[in-house]
Amino acid sequence: MEGVLWMVKVNISIKEQICPFLAPRIRAIIEKLSPELLNKTEEIRLRHSRPLIIGWAEGGESFLGERGPTLTAKGAYRVLSEDLEKTLELISNYSLYAFEEELKQGFLTLPGGHRVGLAGRAVLEKGRVKVLRDISSLNFRVARQIKGAGEKVLGFLFDRDNSRVYHTLIVSPPQAGKTTLLRDLARLISEGDGILGQAGKKVGIVDERSEIAGCFRGIPQLDIGTRTDVLDACPKAEGIMLMLRSLSPQVIVTDELGRVEDVQAIAEAVSAGISLITSAHGSTLEEILRRPVLGELLEKNIFERLIFLSSKRGPGTLEMIVEGEKGLPLYSARYGGGGQKDAP
């Protein structure tokens, strides 16, 4: 499909990698789903005393009953307290205490890189969340490795004359594919695949929310390339500085820029000659310019390439690629990709 970076056709081992962590009643419901439905599954949501809901990768959701998807909440399975308790025991290996640090962040990571988001009662210490108790909601989010997602844009991001990657900001609304694109760009650049005959580069991923590499106990569960190092669950500003001091990356990849403390770390990386690929929530250039941190970075012309994604034709719809300093469109879906400078 024109303008779409990838089609959501990927085999996800939900039965092998997620179902073992679900309470028996819910596991039985999920295991009855057809391979076609499992392949489209993006989220499985468990909320205390409320209907079991499944979210689809192309958007939308369905209630789930014992016979499968149902149009109304009336026919859905109601999640019981024992379902939540058993599921928590399974994902924490019967020791929630051992996972208190992860609980403070609001999520746990499973083998395969899948994430479980949690909601409940926040216990505070000095005004900050110490841990979550009385868990009332769980969201199993399926990790999707879509190799080749970055191939169509990579040519726009590479400076052949200087053998370097341009500083790049990927902008998209939630669930429009920016993390998928970040992951595959890291893999491609690390391997050297598709970067115009150049050798692979050393890539450092600062994965604050454990989504890019999907680390489980520090080990990446997703393919992020042979020359890639990952700092998992590390704040971006600290992680960037740690990378600079000890891992000598040529490219740093991180997700969801937006805090004031990130600006100084980015300035340090750029002044050290490190290429930066990062992302931010948004839809238009005007929108991100209004945000204090991003606006400051854009006004300084830090980013040489801006990539705008949407979900108009499914996750990963490429709307525009803009040359940062001059603001010139290198690609625009509005014109079918035509009339702009082609990727080298």
C-alpha positions in Angstrom: 0.0 0.0 0.0 1.4 3.4 -1.0 2.7 5.4 1.9 2.6 2.6 4.4 5.9 1.5 5.8 4.8 -2.0 6.8 1.7 -4.2 6.7 0.8 -5.9 10.0 1.4 -9.5 9.0 3.7 -11.1 11.6 3.5 -14.3 13.5 3.2 -13.6 17.2 3.7 -16.5 19.6 0.9 -15.4 22.0 0.1 -19.0 22.9 3.7 -19.8 23.8 4.8 -16.4 25.2 1.8 -14.7 26.8 -0.8 -17.4 27.6 1.4 -19.1 30.2 1.2 -15.9 32.3 -2.6 -15.6 32.2 -5.0 -17.1 34.8 -6.5 -20.4 33.6 -10.0 -19.1 32.7 -8.6 -16.2 30.6 -5.9 -18.4 29.1 -8.5 -20.8 27.9 -10.5 -17.9 26.2 -7.4 -16.6 24.4 -6.2 -20.0 23.3 -9.5 -20.6 21.5 -9.0 -17.6 19.2 -8.1 -18.4 15.6 -4.5 -17.8 14.4 -5.8 -14.9 12.2 -7.2 -13.2 15.3 -4.2 -13.9 17.4 -2.0 -12.4 14.6 -4.0 -9.1 14.8 -3.9 -8.9 18.6 -2.1 -5.9 20.1 -3.5 -5.7 23.7 -5.2 -8.0 26.1 -6.9 -6.0 28.9 -7.9 -7.3 32.3 -9.9 -5.0 34.5 -11.4 -6.0 37.9 -15.1 -6.9 37.6 -15.2 -5.6 34.0 -15.3 -7.3 30.6 -12.3 -8.9 29.1 -11.2 -6.8 26.1 -8.8 -7.5 23.2 -7.3 -4.6 21.1 -6.5 -5.1 17.5 -3.3 -3.9 15.8 -5.2 -2.1 13.0 -7.2 -0.2 15.6 -10.4 -0.9 17.5 -11.3 -3.5 20.1 -13.6 -6.4 20.9 -15.1 -7.8 24.1 -14.2 -11.4 24.6 -16.5 -14.1 25.9 -15.9 -17.8 26.3 -16.9 -18.4 22.7 -14.7 -15.6 21.3 -15.2 -12.0 20.3 -18.7 -10.5 21.1 -20.2 -7.2 20.1 -21.5 -6.3 23.5 -20.2 -6.2 27.1 -23.1 -8.4 28.2 -21.7 -11.4 26.4 -18.1 -10.9 27.6 -16.2 -12.7 30.4 -16.0 -10.6 33.6 -12.6 -10.6 35.1 -12.6 -11.9 38.7 -10.3 -10.9 41.5 -8.8 -14.4 41.5 -8.0 -14.0 37.8 -6.0 -10.8 38.6 -4.3 -12.4 41.6 -3.3 -15.6 39.7 -2.0 -13.6 36.7 0.1 -11.4 39.0 1.5 -14.5 40.6 2.4 -16.0 37.3 4.1 -12.8 35.8 6.1 -12.2 39.0 7.0 -15.9 39.5 5.0 -15.8 42.8 7.2 -13.0 44.3 5.8 -9.5 43.7 8.2 -8.2 46.2 11.1 -9.1 43.9 9.6 -6.9 41.3 9.0 -3.8 43.3 11.3 -1.6 41.2 9.5 -2.6 38.1 6.1 -2.1 39.8 7.2 1.4 40.6 7.5 2.0 36.9 4.1 0.7 36.2 5.0 -2.3 34.0 6.7 -5.7 33.9 8.4 -7.2 30.9 7.9 -10.8 29.8 10.1 -13.2 27.8 9.7 -12.2 24.2 9.7 -8.5 25.0 5.9 -8.3 25.7 4.9 -5.8 28.4 2.3 -5.9 31.1 1.1 -2.5 32.2 -0.4 -2.2 35.7 -2.8 0.1 37.4 -3.8 0.2 41.1 -3.2 2.1 44.3 0.0 4.1 44.3 2.0 4.2 47.5 4.0 7.4 47.7 7.3 8.3 49.3 8.4 11.9 49.4 5.9 12.7 46.7 7.0 10.0 44.3 5.6 6.6 43.5 7.3 4.0 45.7 5.3 1.0 44.5 1.8 0.0 43.2 -0.5 -2.0 45.4 -4.0 -3.5 45.0 -3.6 -4.0 41.3 -6.9 -3.6 39.6 -6.0 -3.6 35.9 -3.5 -5.4 33.7 -2.7 -4.6 30.1 -0.7 -7.2 28.1 0.8 -5.4 25.2 2.1 -7.6 22.4 5.7 -6.8 21.2 5.9 -6.8 17.4 9.1 -7.3 15.6 8.5 -6.1 12.0 11.8 -6.4 10.2 12.1 -4.2 7.2 9.9 -1.4 8.7 12.8 1.1 8.3 14.0 0.2 4.8 11.9 2.8 3.0 13.1 5.7 5.0 16.7 4.8 5.7 18.0 6.3 2.5 16.7 9.7 3.6 18.5 9.5 6.9 22.0 8.8 5.7 24.7 11.3 4.8 26.8 9.4 2.3 29.4 12.2 1.9 30.3 12.0 5.6 29.3 8.4 6.3 27.0 9.4 9.1 23.3 9.2 10.1 21.4 12.5 10.3 20.0 13.6 13.6 16.4 12.4 13.2 13.1 13.0 15.1 10.2 10.6 14.4 6.8 12.2 15.2 3.6 10.3 15.5 0.4 10.0 17.6 0.3 7.0 20.1 0.2 3.6 18.5 1.1 4.8 15.0 4.4 2.9 14.8 7.2 5.1 16.0 8.7 2.5 18.3 8.5 -0.1 15.6 10.3 2.2 13.2 12.9 3.1 15.8 13.6 -0.5 16.6 14.1 -1.5 12.9 16.3 1.6 12.2 18.5 0.6 15.0 18.8 -3.0 13.6 19.4 -1.8 10.1 22.1 0.7 11.0 23.8 -1.8 13.4 23.9 -4.5 10.8 24.8 -2.2 7.9 21.8 -3.5 5.9 20.5 -1.1 3.5 22.7 1.9 4.3 24.1 2.3 0.9 27.0 -0.1 1.1 28.3 1.3 4.3 29.5 -0.8 7.2 27.3 -1.3 10.2 27.7 1.3 13.0 27.8 1.0 16.8 24.3 1.8 18.1 23.4 2.6 21.7 19.7 2.3 22.7 18.6 4.1 25.9 15.3 2.1 26.5 13.7 3.9 29.4 10.4 2.1 29.0 11.8 -1.3 27.9 9.9 -1.0 24.6 12.5 -0.7 21.9 14.6 -3.8 22.7 12.0 -5.5 24.9 14.6 -6.5 27.5 13.8 -9.3 29.9 16.3 -9.4 32.8 18.6 -7.1 30.8 18.7 -9.3 27.7 17.1 -7.9 24.5 14.2 -10.1 23.4 13.9 -8.4 20.0 16.5 -8.2 17.2 18.2 -4.8 17.5 21.4 -5.7 15.6 24.8 -7.2 16.3 26.5 -3.9 17.1 23.9 -2.6 19.5 24.2 -2.0 23.2 21.1 -1.4 25.4 20.6 0.5 28.6 17.3 -0.9 29.8 14.9 1.0 32.1 17.3 3.9 32.3 16.2 7.6 32.2 17.1 9.1 28.9 19.3 11.9 30.1 21.4 9.6 32.4 21.5 6.9 29.8 22.8 9.2 27.0 25.6 10.4 29.3 26.4 6.8 30.3 26.6 5.8 26.7 28.9 8.7 25.9 31.3 7.9 28.8 31.6 4.2 28.4 30.2 2.6 25.2 31.5 4.9 22.4 28.3 4.7 20.2 28.2 6.2 16.8 24.4 6.4 16.9 22.1 6.8 20.0 18.5 5.7 19.7 15.9 6.6 22.3 12.1 7.0 22.6 9.6 9.7 23.5 11.7 12.8 24.1 10.1 15.5 26.2 11.7 16.3 29.5 13.8 19.4 30.2 16.8 17.3 31.4 16.9 15.6 28.1 18.0 18.7 26.3 21.5 19.0 27.9 22.2 15.3 27.3 21.2 15.7 23.6 23.4 18.7 23.3 26.4 16.7 24.7 25.8 13.9 22.3 25.5 16.1 19.3 28.6 18.1 20.2 30.5 14.8 20.6 29.6 13.9 17.0 27.1 11.2 17.9 24.1 10.8 15.6 20.7 10.9 17.4 17.5 9.1 16.4 14.6 9.7 18.8 10.8 10.2 18.8 8.0 12.3 20.2 4.2 12.3 20.4 2.5 14.6 18.0 0.9 14.9 14.6 2.2 18.1 13.0 5.3 20.4 13.0 3.2 23.2 14.5 2.1 21.0 17.4 5.6 19.9 18.4 7.0 23.4 18.0 4.5 24.5 20.8 6.0 22.0 23.3 8.8 23.7 25.3 11.6 21.0 25.0 10.9 20.0 21.5 10.4 23.6 20.3 13.8 24.6 21.8 15.6 21.7 20.0 13.8 22.4 16.7 14.6 26.1 16.9 18.3 25.2 17.4 18.0 23.0 14.2 19.3 20.0 16.1 17.3 17.6 14.0 18.3 17.3 10.3 15.4 15.0 9.4 11.8 14.9 10.7 9.6 11.9 10.0 5.9 12.1 10.5 3.8 9.0 10.9 0.1 8.4 11.3 -2.4 5.5 11.4 -4.6 6.7 8.5 -3.9 3.6 6.4 -2.8 1.5 9.3 0.1 1.8 11.8 3.3 3.0 10.1 1.6 5.3 7.5 4.3 7.6 6.3 3.0 11.1 6.0 6.0 13.2 5.4 9.8 13.4 5.7 11.2 16.9 6.2 14.7 18.3 5.9 15.1 19.9 9.3 17.0 23.2 8.9 15.4 24.2 5.6 12.0 22.8 6.3 11.8 21.3 2.8 9.7 18.2 2.3 11.7 15.3 1.0 8.7 13.1 0.8 5.0 13.8 1.2 2.1 11.3 1.1 -0.2 14.2 0.1 1.4 14.1 -3.3 1.7 10.3 -3.4 5.4 10.6 -2.7 5.9 12.3 -6.0 7.5 15.6 -6.8 9.9 15.4 -3.9 13.5 14.4 -3.7 13.9 10.7 -3.8 15.9 8.7 -1.3 19.5 8.4 -2.4 
